[in-house]
Amino acid sequence: MMRKAIRNFVVLIFLMSTPLFVTNVFADAPPDPGGGPGTGDPPVGGGAPLGSGLIILLSLASGYGARKIYKSKKNFI
């Protein structure tokens, strides 16, 4: 009982003191979009390749899903 009261008190103090430590945060101005079409300027973001990362993400997600299905069928039997 006492531990719960102490924990609640600490959480309350933390939540009430958090706004004191948070400074005003403002976003930076957006970057210059670069030149117009045909000027040779690189696109905003540097033209990062998305293909290989997307393939890795999808393969990991499908492997995770297959594992979850296998474990659920194994527990069902």
N, C-alpha and C positions, 0 to 999 in steps of 0.2 A: 504494500500500500504506500509506504513512504517512498520507495524507489519510483513508483509511478508518478507521485506528486513532484518529486525532484526532476524527473525527466520532463514532465509537462512544463514545469517552471523554466527549465533550461531552454526548451523549444520556444516557449512564449517570449523569453528575453531575446533569443536569437531573432525571432521574427519581428519583434518590435525594434531591435537595434539595426537591422539590415538597411532600412532606408537612410540611416545616418552615414553609412559607409559607401553608399552608392552615389556616385557623382552624376552630374548631368551628362548624359552620353548622347552625342549627336552623330548622325551618320555623315560620312564624308560625301563631298559632292561627287556625282557620277563621273567616271572617266570620259575623256574626250573620245567620241566614237570613231575617230580616225578620219581619214580623208574620204572623199566621195568615191563612187565606183570607178575603177580603172586607174586609181592613183598609185597603186602598189603598196599601200599601207596595210600592215597585218590587221586582221580583225580583232575586235575587243576580246580579251581572254586568251589571246595568243594562238588561236586555232588548235586547241588541244584535241588529240584524237580520242574519239569516244568508242570506236569499234571494239578494240581489244578489251577495254575495261568492262564494256557491256557484256561481252561474251563470258568473261570470267565471272561477273556477277550472276548472270543467268545460269551458268553451270553450277555454281555453288548453291544457288537457291534450289535448283532442281535436285541436286544431291541431298540437300537438307530435307526437302519434301519427300523424296524417296525413302530416306531413313526414317522419317516420322511415320510414313505409311507402313513400312516394314515392321517397325516396333509396335504399332497399334494392332496389326494383324497377328503378330507373335503373341501379344498379351491377350488377344481375343480367343485364341485357340486353347 
